[in-house]
């Protein structure tokens, strides 16, 4: 190991010896260096030499393994006898006690090497298990990110390859009778019939020689599919854990998808019921007015021309109102099913404002209108008809909820890469808790729902249209002071 340090850099370079012959040679060289050190320069008693050689054997056992340690122990025993036990420079031992010391040294070196090797293997095994657990945890986190079954099934092989360093992966599902592969090489390596056979038997097949593993996917005692891995060196326990995680994630995604569909169906039924109730309630007023006007016209009561004209005007206005209610109900249904078509083109926002003001004359007839539009506004990317509809809803609300003769102001301004348009009124204001709720379908203010006619569809439609344009809509309001509705649209 070479270590270099400076104030800005700390670099460590390891030089491992992986060749077995070089390791044997290095072991012999270490013994030779110890013998040379003690024989030529440091003259100490044989016990110190023996402990030093024993320490070298333990270090080699820890670093390289048992066979190198035993080789080192034998070489050290020979060198210890030759250089440090009298008579020197011969393999003859005169004192019987030295025989015991030499034998004890050899046995101690071998036993200590075995213990050190066992501890080393245990540490390696524990480290491998820890690494596998970390990878399993990371893999499980990747599986929980997707709640769409189709997406999950297609990314599982890739996630397994990325997480566990295998070469290929294939997934087979029993209920779909379909397989999902990492790539074409995996498709040719894992036949569907083989995967189906593993799923049917419910028993793993581990071909360690060719590093190919097949593992059933189990949910308890039930098998839901099979998994095939190539370049696989994982333990059986890890493979079983992977199979269980995959099975659980698929079942979870299936359950979430079913619950989502069920919840969507319940929400659809609820919205349909609310829509029917709201529209039915709102239909009664114009139908009653139309019916009364028509019966009056058909009766034998003599009416002068202005009276007849007023009754016909009632029929015309209430028919327009019915037509608008039907249109709003259909638009809500189209927005929910994502079937509403948009035609995006660059337009000046003033075009939409002018169109909305023209179509909202009935709602604005009792309110002075002030429009402020700068002349240098950039064009915005919008569907002119839909944005006109958004402004018409906001103007209609402002006209309905504001006292007569109070002004309504329309203002536009550029803000970053958006054009922001606002409609301000002098109505009763909206409670802070209700400011987000008023954009929900069919919601109407609790203090206004019995006093002012409406279906609660206008603002939700406006919000959906603005968001589909890539903008945002919101409201700022104070009780008793009025409200300011605003929406932003990206510039073209």
C-alpha positions as a Python dict, from the first residue, in 0.01 Angstrom:
ca = {
    (1, 'X'): (0, 0, 0),
    (2, 'X'): (135, 339, -101),
    (3, 'X'): (-14, 643, 74),
    (4, 'X'): (37, 1002, -39),
    (5, 'X'): (-91, 1300, 159),
    (6, 'X'): (-89, 1672, 108),
    (7, 'X'): (-302, 1963, 217),
    (8, 'X'): (-533, 1914, -80),
    (9, 'X'): (-503, 1546, -167),
    (10, 'X'): (-514, 1218, 20),
    (11, 'X'): (-456, 920, -211),
    (12, 'X'): (-433, 554, -116),
    (13, 'X'): (-322, 293, -371),
    (14, 'X'): (-354, -78, -290),
    (15, 'X'): (-136, -329, -471),
    (16, 'X'): (-306, -669, -425),
    (17, 'X'): (-125, -992, -512),
    (18, 'X'): (-376, -1223, -678),
    (19, 'X'): (-143, -1473, -842),
    (20, 'X'): (-108, -1789, -619),
    (21, 'X'): (260, -1842, -714),
    (22, 'X'): (342, -1483, -623),
    (23, 'X'): (162, -1525, -291),
    (24, 'X'): (364, -1836, -205),
    (25, 'X'): (681, -1650, -301),
    (26, 'X'): (579, -1347, -96),
    (27, 'X'): (508, -1570, 205),
    (28, 'X'): (855, -1724, 180),
    (29, 'X'): (1008, -1377, 136),
    (30, 'X'): (836, -1251, 455),
    (31, 'X'): (979, -1542, 654),
    (32, 'X'): (1322, -1478, 502),
    (33, 'X'): (1304, -1110, 594),
    (34, 'X'): (1216, -1189, 957),
    (35, 'X'): (1495, -1447, 983),
    (36, 'X'): (1748, -1207, 829),
    (37, 'X'): (1638, -924, 1062),
    (38, 'X'): (1675, -1129, 1378),
    (39, 'X'): (1977, -1335, 1276),
    (40, 'X'): (2197, -1055, 1142),
    (41, 'X'): (2091, -737, 1322),
    (42, 'X'): (1859, -792, 1616),
    (43, 'X'): (1997, -1060, 1842),
    (44, 'X'): (1705, -1175, 2058),
    (45, 'X'): (1607, -1500, 2224),
    (46, 'X'): (1438, -1776, 2018),
    (47, 'X'): (1102, -1716, 2189),
    (48, 'X'): (1078, -1365, 2045),
    (49, 'X'): (1165, -1499, 1700),
    (50, 'X'): (901, -1770, 1733),
    (51, 'X'): (628, -1522, 1830),
    (52, 'X'): (725, -1293, 1541),
    (53, 'X'): (705, -1580, 1292),
    (54, 'X'): (372, -1689, 1442),
    (55, 'X'): (239, -1333, 1400),
    (56, 'X'): (345, -1338, 1034),
    (57, 'X'): (158, -1669, 983),
    (58, 'X'): (-160, -1521, 1137),
    (59, 'X'): (-140, -1209, 919),
    (60, 'X'): (-93, -1415, 601),
    (61, 'X'): (-385, -1640, 703),
    (62, 'X'): (-606, -1337, 755),
    (63, 'X'): (-506, -1172, 429),
    (64, 'X'): (-474, -1465, 185),
    (65, 'X'): (-619, -1780, 335),
    (66, 'X'): (-533, -2111, 498),
    (67, 'X'): (-313, -2277, 236),
    (68, 'X'): (-70, -1984, 225),
    (69, 'X'): (-65, -1976, 605),
    (70, 'X'): (19, -2350, 630),
    (71, 'X'): (295, -2310, 372),
    (72, 'X'): (430, -2013, 569),
    (73, 'X'): (411, -2213, 895),
    (74, 'X'): (614, -2500, 745),
    (75, 'X'): (877, -2265, 598),
    (76, 'X'): (892, -2074, 928),
    (77, 'X'): (935, -2400, 1126),
    (78, 'X'): (1223, -2509, 904),
    (79, 'X'): (1391, -2166, 922),
    (80, 'X'): (1334, -2144, 1297),
    (81, 'X'): (1505, -2484, 1345),
    (82, 'X'): (1791, -2409, 1109),
    (83, 'X'): (1883, -2059, 1230),
    (84, 'X'): (1772, -2033, 1592),
    (85, 'X'): (1765, -2376, 1761),
    (86, 'X'): (2105, -2527, 1855),
    (87, 'X'): (2297, -2675, 1693),
    (88, 'X'): (2267, -2392, 1441),
    (89, 'X'): (2280, -2440, 1061),
    (90, 'X'): (2163, -2800, 1088),
    (91, 'X'): (1823, -2961, 1101),
    (92, 'X'): (1932, -3159, 1404),
    (93, 'X'): (1783, -3069, 1744),
    (94, 'X'): (1998, -3167, 2042),
    (95, 'X'): (1773, -3060, 2330),
    (96, 'X'): (1440, -3256, 2355),
    (97, 'X'): (1274, -2942, 2489),
    (98, 'X'): (1345, -2771, 2158),
    (99, 'X'): (1159, -3054, 1984),
    (100, 'X'): (859, -2974, 2199),
    (101, 'X'): (897, -2600, 2129),
    (102, 'X'): (928, -2659, 1755),
    (103, 'X'): (629, -2894, 1748),
    (104, 'X'): (426, -2653, 1961),
    (105, 'X'): (519, -2370, 1724),
    (106, 'X'): (404, -2567, 1418),
    (107, 'X'): (78, -2685, 1578),
    (108, 'X'): (3, -2338, 1711),
    (109, 'X'): (69, -2182, 1370),
    (110, 'X'): (-157, -2431, 1189),
    (111, 'X'): (-441, -2414, 1444),
    (112, 'X'): (-425, -2036, 1464),
    (113, 'X'): (-424, -2021, 1083),
    (114, 'X'): (-735, -2236, 1069),
    (115, 'X'): (-911, -2019, 1325),
    (116, 'X'): (-806, -1705, 1143),
    (117, 'X'): (-925, -1852, 813),
    (118, 'X'): (-1260, -1944, 968),
    (119, 'X'): (-1299, -1594, 1107),
    (120, 'X'): (-1204, -1445, 770),
    (121, 'X'): (-1457, -1658, 585),
    (122, 'X'): (-1722, -1571, 842),
    (123, 'X'): (-1650, -1203, 796),
    (124, 'X'): (-1664, -1239, 418),
    (125, 'X'): (-1990, -1431, 443),
    (126, 'X'): (-2140, -1171, 676),
    (127, 'X'): (-2025, -892, 448),
    (128, 'X'): (-2175, -1069, 148),
    (129, 'X'): (-2506, -1113, 333),
    (130, 'X'): (-2504, -748, 438),
    (131, 'X'): (-2440, -644, 79),
    (132, 'X'): (-2725, -867, -44),
    (133, 'X'): (-2962, -724, 217),
    (134, 'X'): (-2871, -370, 108),
    (135, 'X'): (-2936, -462, -253),
    (136, 'X'): (-3266, -627, -161),
    (137, 'X'): (-3373, -312, 21),
    (138, 'X'): (-3280, -95, -277),
    (139, 'X'): (-3464, -334, -509),
    (140, 'X'): (-3776, -324, -291),
    (141, 'X'): (-3775, 57, -300),
    (142, 'X'): (-3764, 48, -680),
    (143, 'X'): (-4061, -191, -688),
    (144, 'X'): (-4279, 31, -467),
    (145, 'X'): (-4238, 331, -695),
    (146, 'X'): (-4475, 197, -959),
    (147, 'X'): (-4844, 132, -901),
    (148, 'X'): (-4921, 55, -1266),
    (149, 'X'): (-4910, -321, -1329),
    (150, 'X'): (-4808, -299, -1695),
    (151, 'X'): (-4524, -57, -1622),
    (152, 'X'): (-4409, -264, -1322),
    (153, 'X'): (-4393, -592, -1517),
    (154, 'X'): (-4178, -433, -1786),
    (155, 'X'): (-3927, -271, -1547),
    (156, 'X'): (-3881, -565, -1306),
    (157, 'X'): (-3620, -748, -1523),
    (158, 'X'): (-3418, -427, -1566),
    (159, 'X'): (-3437, -346, -1194),
    (160, 'X'): (-3312, -695, -1105),
    (161, 'X'): (-3017, -664, -1344),
    (162, 'X'): (-2929, -318, -1213),
    (163, 'X'): (-2962, -414, -846),
    (164, 'X'): (-2794, -757, -837),
    (165, 'X'): (-2533, -742, -1115),
    (166, 'X'): (-2679, -1034, -1311),
    (167, 'X'): (-2651, -1050, -1689),
    (168, 'X'): (-3008, -1124, -1792),
    (169, 'X'): (-3354, -1166, -1646),
    (170, 'X'): (-3695, -1298, -1746),
    (171, 'X'): (-4031, -1287, -1567),
    (172, 'X'): (-4328, -1521, -1624),
    (173, 'X'): (-4677, -1462, -1481),
    (174, 'X'): (-4913, -1756, -1429),
    (175, 'X'): (-5241, -1565, -1456),
    (176, 'X'): (-5142, -1387, -1778),
    (177, 'X'): (-4947, -1680, -1930),
    (178, 'X'): (-4703, -1418, -2056),
    (179, 'X'): (-4329, -1357, -2014),
    (180, 'X'): (-4135, -1030, -1985),
    (181, 'X'): (-3766, -1015, -2082),
    (182, 'X'): (-3478, -777, -2031),
    (183, 'X'): (-3365, -803, -2393),
    (184, 'X'): (-3358, -1041, -2689),
    (185, 'X'): (-3064, -1235, -2542),
    (186, 'X'): (-3272, -1310, -2232),
    (187, 'X'): (-3565, -1410, -2454),
    (188, 'X'): (-3354, -1675, -2627),
    (189, 'X'): (-3191, -1789, -2302),
    (190, 'X'): (-3512, -1843, -2103),
    (191, 'X'): (-3777, -2036, -2299),
    (192, 'X'): (-4133, -1966, -2187),
    (193, 'X'): (-4198, -2342, -2150),
    (194, 'X'): (-3912, -2369, -1900),
    (195, 'X'): (-4037, -2070, -1701),
    (196, 'X'): (-4390, -2213, -1702),
    (197, 'X'): (-4254, -2550, -1584),
    (198, 'X'): (-4078, -2383, -1287),
    (199, 'X'): (-4399, -2198, -1203),
    (200, 'X'): (-4603, -2521, -1217),
    (201, 'X'): (-4358, -2721, -1002),
    (202, 'X'): (-4296, -2441, -755),
    (203, 'X'): (-3935, -2553, -698),
    (204, 'X'): (-3618, -2357, -781),
    (205, 'X'): (-3354, -2482, -1025),
    (206, 'X'): (-3001, -2350, -961),
    (207, 'X'): (-2744, -2434, -1231),
    (208, 'X'): (-2430, -2304, -1062),
    (209, 'X'): (-2202, -2438, -1335),
    (210, 'X'): (-2368, -2222, -1601),
    (211, 'X'): (-2474, -1951, -1349),
    (212, 'X'): (-2841, -1980, -1449),
    (213, 'X'): (-3109, -1972, -1181),
    (214, 'X'): (-3483, -2031, -1197),
    (215, 'X'): (-3694, -1926, -899),
    (216, 'X'): (-4072, -1954, -851),
    (217, 'X'): (-4261, -1643, -740),
    (218, 'X'): (-4453, -1734, -427),
    (219, 'X'): (-4727, -1559, -237),
    (220, 'X'): (-4737, -1776, 75),
    (221, 'X'): (-4801, -2128, -55),
    (222, 'X'): (-4939, -2003, -388),
    (223, 'X'): (-4711, -1972, -692),
    (224, 'X'): (-4791, -1675, -917),
    (225, 'X'): (-4508, -1707, -1170),
    (226, 'X'): (-4137, -1771, -1221),
    (227, 'X'): (-3815, -1575, -1251),
    (228, 'X'): (-3509, -1662, -1462),
    (229, 'X'): (-3162, -1508, -1408),
    (230, 'X'): (-2838, -1552, -1600),
    (231, 'X'): (-2491, -1472, -1463),
    (232, 'X'): (-2640, -1543, -1122),
    (233, 'X'): (-2415, -1605, -819),
    (234, 'X'): (-2671, -1511, -554),
    (235, 'X'): (-2748, -1739, -263),
    (236, 'X'): (-3070, -1936, -257),
    (237, 'X'): (-3197, -1726, 33),
    (238, 'X'): (-3147, -1407, -167),
    (239, 'X'): (-3318, -1558, -471),
    (240, 'X'): (-3617, -1658, -258),
    (241, 'X'): (-3632, -1307, -114),
    (242, 'X'): (-3624, -1157, -466),
    (243, 'X'): (-3904, -1390, -575),
    (244, 'X'): (-4117, -1297, -275),
    (245, 'X'): (-4058, -923, -327),
    (246, 'X'): (-4153, -947, -695),
    (247, 'X'): (-4467, -1150, -616),
    (248, 'X'): (-4573, -908, -340),
    (249, 'X'): (-4512, -600, -557),
    (250, 'X'): (-4718, -746, -844),
    (251, 'X'): (-5004, -838, -611),
    (252, 'X'): (-4984, -493, -453),
    (253, 'X'): (-4995, -317, -792),
    (254, 'X'): (-5291, -536, -896),
    (255, 'X'): (-5474, -451, -574),
    (256, 'X'): (-5402, -77, -604),
    (257, 'X'): (-5520, -81, -966),
    (258, 'X'): (-5844, -259, -873),
    (259, 'X'): (-5904, -21, -585),
    (260, 'X'): (-5835, 276, -813),
    (261, 'X'): (-6082, 150, -1072),
    (262, 'X'): (-6339, 81, -802),
    (263, 'X'): (-6288, 424, -648),
    (264, 'X'): (-6310, 587, -992),
    (265, 'X'): (-6636, 400, -1060),
    (266, 'X'): (-6779, 511, -724),
    (267, 'X'): (-6669, 870, -784),
    (268, 'X'): (-6819, 860, -1133),
    (269, 'X'): (-7150, 737, -992),
    (270, 'X'): (-7142, 1005, -725),
    (271, 'X'): (-7066, 1280, -976),
    (272, 'X'): (-7336, 1149, -1207),
    (273, 'X'): (-7586, 1158, -922),
    (274, 'X'): (-7480, 1507, -813),
    (275, 'X'): (-7485, 1628, -1174),
    (276, 'X'): (-7834, 1490, -1227),
    (277, 'X'): (-7959, 1643, -903),
    (278, 'X'): (-7799, 1980, -975),
    (279, 'X'): (-7910, 1999, -1335),
    (280, 'X'): (-8261, 1876, -1252),
    (281, 'X'): (-8294, 2145, -986),
    (282, 'X'): (-8169, 2415, -1221),
    (283, 'X'): (-8390, 2295, -1506),
    (284, 'X'): (-8708, 2351, -1306),
    (285, 'X'): (-8684, 2731, -1286),
    (286, 'X'): (-8643, 2802, -1661),
    (287, 'X'): (-8893, 2529, -1752),
    (288, 'X'): (-9146, 2680, -1512),
    (289, 'X'): (-9093, 3025, -1666),
    (290, 'X'): (-9120, 2890, -2021),
    (291, 'X'): (-9431, 2689, -1933),
    (292, 'X'): (-9601, 2986, -1767),
    (293, 'X'): (-9520, 3219, -2058),
    (294, 'X'): (-9636, 2965, -2314),
    (295, 'X'): (-9964, 2899, -2129),
    (296, 'X'): (-10029, 3272, -2105),
    (297, 'X'): (-9972, 3314, -2476),
    (298, 'X'): (-10200, 3019, -2553),
    (299, 'X'): (-10476, 3138, -2323),
    (300, 'X'): (-10769, 3351, -2432),
    (301, 'X'): (-10638, 3646, -2233),
    (302, 'X'): (-10598, 3941, -2463),
    (303, 'X'): (-10244, 4078, -2449),
    (304, 'X'): (-10110, 4390, -2608),
    (305, 'X'): (-9794, 4384, -2817),
    (306, 'X'): (-9542, 4483, -2541),
    (307, 'X'): (-9681, 4214, -2308),
    (308, 'X'): (-9655, 3947, -2578),
    (309, 'X'): (-9302, 4064, -2652),
    (310, 'X'): (-9204, 4037, -2282),
    (311, 'X'): (-9340, 3682, -2264),
    (312, 'X'): (-9153, 3582, -2579),
    (313, 'X'): (-8837, 3740, -2437),
    (314, 'X'): (-8877, 3527, -2122),
    (315, 'X'): (-8913, 3215, -2335),
    (316, 'X'): (-8604, 3311, -2538),
    (317, 'X'): (-8385, 3389, -2234),
    (318, 'X'): (-8487, 3082, -2039),
    (319, 'X'): (-8432, 2864, -2348),
    (320, 'X'): (-8080, 3005, -2375),
    (321, 'X'): (-8030, 2926, -2010),
    (322, 'X'): (-8146, 2567, -2059),
    (323, 'X'): (-7917, 2535, -2358),
    (324, 'X'): (-7624, 2663, -2149),
    (325, 'X'): (-7699, 2417, -1868),
    (326, 'X'): (-7706, 2125, -2109),
    (327, 'X'): (-7382, 2244, -2267),
    (328, 'X'): (-7208, 2274, -1930),
    (329, 'X'): (-7320, 1925, -1826),
    (330, 'X'): (-7190, 1779, -2151),
    (331, 'X'): (-6862, 1970, -2117),
    (332, 'X'): (-6807, 1836, -1764),
    (333, 'X'): (-6856, 1483, -1895),
    (334, 'X'): (-6610, 1547, -2181),
    (335, 'X'): (-6349, 1693, -1947),
    (336, 'X'): (-6378, 1394, -1712),
    (337, 'X'): (-6328, 1151, -2000),
    (338, 'X'): (-6049, 1365, -2160),
    (339, 'X'): (-6246, 1387, -2484),
    (340, 'X'): (-6258, 1765, -2514),
    (341, 'X'): (-6065, 1880, -2821),
    (342, 'X'): (-5850, 2194, -2820),
    (343, 'X'): (-5717, 2402, -3106),
    (344, 'X'): (-5410, 2588, -2981),
    (345, 'X'): (-5304, 2896, -3176),
    (346, 'X'): (-5128, 3222, -3088),
    (347, 'X'): (-5381, 3495, -3004),
    (348, 'X'): (-5390, 3822, -2817),
    (349, 'X'): (-5578, 3784, -2488),
    (350, 'X'): (-5782, 4093, -2581),
    (351, 'X'): (-5960, 3888, -2849),
    (352, 'X'): (-6093, 3649, -2585),
    (353, 'X'): (-6187, 3940, -2354),
    (354, 'X'): (-6385, 4117, -2628),
    (355, 'X'): (-6568, 3796, -2720),
    (356, 'X'): (-6647, 3718, -2354),
    (357, 'X'): (-6778, 4071, -2287),
    (358, 'X'): (-7000, 4049, -2595),
    (359, 'X'): (-7147, 3715, -2487),
    (360, 'X'): (-7198, 3826, -2124),
    (361, 'X'): (-7405, 4140, -2183),
    (362, 'X'): (-7701, 3997, -1993),
    (363, 'X'): (-7487, 3930, -1681),
    (364, 'X'): (-7316, 4271, -1704),
    (365, 'X'): (-7620, 4488, -1780),
    (366, 'X'): (-7634, 4631, -1428),
    (367, 'X'): (-7258, 4675, -1380),
    (368, 'X'): (-7014, 4928, -1524),
    (369, 'X'): (-6720, 4744, -1684),
    (370, 'X'): (-6360, 4860, -1684),
    (371, 'X'): (-6107, 4678, -1906),
    (372, 'X'): (-5732, 4741, -1876),
    (373, 'X'): (-5519, 4567, -2140),
    (374, 'X'): (-5165, 4694, -2215),
    (375, 'X'): (-5086, 4737, -2581),
    (376, 'X'): (-4751, 4556, -2575),
    (377, 'X'): (-4873, 4218, -2444),
    (378, 'X'): (-4718, 3914, -2615),
    (379, 'X'): (-4957, 3666, -2781),
    (380, 'X'): (-5054, 3359, -2581),
    (381, 'X'): (-5094, 3000, -2698),
    (382, 'X'): (-5462, 2922, -2651),
    (383, 'X'): (-5786, 2787, -2786),
    (384, 'X'): (-5970, 3114, -2839),
    (385, 'X'): (-6318, 2966, -2796),
    (386, 'X'): (-6229, 2788, -2469),
    (387, 'X'): (-6055, 3087, -2310),
    (388, 'X'): (-6352, 3301, -2410),
    (389, 'X'): (-6565, 3049, -2220),
    (390, 'X'): (-6338, 3081, -1912),
    (391, 'X'): (-6376, 3459, -1911),
    (392, 'X'): (-6752, 3429, -1966),
    (393, 'X'): (-6782, 3208, -1658),
    (394, 'X'): (-6582, 3454, -1448),
    (395, 'X'): (-6783, 3752, -1575),
    (396, 'X'): (-7110, 3567, -1518),
    (397, 'X'): (-7010, 3492, -1158),
    (398, 'X'): (-6902, 3852, -1100),
    (399, 'X'): (-7233, 3980, -1237),
    (400, 'X'): (-7445, 3739, -1032),
    (401, 'X'): (-7272, 3785, -697),
    (402, 'X'): (-7204, 4161, -708),
    (403, 'X'): (-7463, 4421, -602),
    (404, 'X'): (-7616, 4624, -884),
    (405, 'X'): (-7424, 4928, -1010),
    (406, 'X'): (-7091, 4807, -862),
    (407, 'X'): (-6806, 4800, -1116),
    (408, 'X'): (-6638, 4491, -1256),
    (409, 'X'): (-6275, 4524, -1366),
    (410, 'X'): (-6082, 4312, -1615),
    (411, 'X'): (-5703, 4352, -1602),
    (412, 'X'): (-5417, 4180, -1785),
    (413, 'X'): (-5043, 4199, -1726),
    (414, 'X'): (-4730, 4008, -1834),
    (415, 'X'): (-4555, 3805, -1565),
    (416, 'X'): (-4239, 3610, -1653),
    (417, 'X'): (-4337, 3385, -1946),
    (418, 'X'): (-4710, 3410, -1875),
    (419, 'X'): (-4993, 3656, -1931),
    (420, 'X'): (-5213, 3689, -1620),
    (421, 'X'): (-5576, 3797, -1659),
    (422, 'X'): (-5793, 3889, -1360),
    (423, 'X'): (-6161, 3967, -1305),
    (424, 'X'): (-6240, 4172, -991),
    (425, 'X'): (-6583, 4235, -840),
    (426, 'X'): (-6733, 4398, -529),
    (427, 'X'): (-6938, 4102, -414),
    (428, 'X'): (-6972, 3954, -65),
    (429, 'X'): (-6633, 3782, -83),
    (430, 'X'): (-6541, 3418, -24),
    (431, 'X'): (-6441, 3264, 306),
    (432, 'X'): (-6075, 3158, 317),
    (433, 'X'): (-6167, 2793, 381),
    (434, 'X'): (-6392, 2791, 71),
    (435, 'X'): (-6149, 2952, -171),
    (436, 'X'): (-6005, 2615, -283),
    (437, 'X'): (-6337, 2431, -261),
    (438, 'X'): (-6519, 2655, -508),
    (439, 'X'): (-6320, 2498, -792),
    (440, 'X'): (-6461, 2153, -703),
    (441, 'X'): (-6737, 2015, -923),
    (442, 'X'): (-7087, 2120, -815),
    (443, 'X'): (-6965, 2300, -503),
    (444, 'X'): (-7137, 2629, -425),
    (445, 'X'): (-7075, 2869, -140),
    (446, 'X'): (-7271, 2775, 168),
    (447, 'X'): (-7403, 3130, 211),
    (448, 'X'): (-7506, 3173, -155),
    (449, 'X'): (-7635, 2837, -276),
    (450, 'X'): (-7996, 2910, -168),
    (451, 'X'): (-7997, 3274, -278),
    (452, 'X'): (-7842, 3270, -625),
    (453, 'X'): (-7911, 3020, -901),
    (454, 'X'): (-7626, 2806, -1031),
    (455, 'X'): (-7499, 2452, -1081),
    (456, 'X'): (-7141, 2477, -951),
    (457, 'X'): (-7004, 2371, -1290),
    (458, 'X'): (-6867, 2700, -1422),
    (459, 'X'): (-6551, 2736, -1212),
    (460, 'X'): (-6451, 2366, -1236),
    (461, 'X'): (-6485, 2389, -1616),
    (462, 'X'): (-6275, 2708, -1618),
    (463, 'X'): (-6009, 2545, -1401),
    (464, 'X'): (-5987, 2235, -1622),
    (465, 'X'): (-5956, 2446, -1939),
    (466, 'X'): (-5684, 2672, -1794),
    (467, 'X'): (-5481, 2378, -1661),
    (468, 'X'): (-5504, 2199, -1996),
    (469, 'X'): (-5350, 2516, -2145),
    (470, 'X'): (-5056, 2483, -1904),
    (471, 'X'): (-5167, 2768, -1680),
    (472, 'X'): (-5309, 2815, -1331),
    (473, 'X'): (-5628, 2965, -1193),
    (474, 'X'): (-5696, 3100, -846),
    (475, 'X'): (-5883, 3353, -636),
    (476, 'X'): (-5801, 3622, -383),
    (477, 'X'): (-6091, 3738, -170),
    (478, 'X'): (-6191, 3923, 147),
    (479, 'X'): (-6530, 3893, 311),
    (480, 'X'): (-6734, 4207, 244),
    (481, 'X'): (-6472, 4349, 5),
    (482, 'X'): (-6513, 4139, -308),
    (483, 'X'): (-6314, 3880, -499),
    (484, 'X'): (-6045, 3877, -765),
    (485, 'X'): (-6030, 3569, -989),
    (486, 'X'): (-5716, 3534, -1197),
    (487, 'X'): (-5565, 3284, -1442),
    (488, 'X'): (-5234, 3262, -1626),
    (489, 'X'): (-5160, 3142, -1978),
    (490, 'X'): (-4814, 3073, -2125),
    (491, 'X'): (-4698, 3308, -2397),
    (492, 'X'): (-4674, 3172, -2750),
}
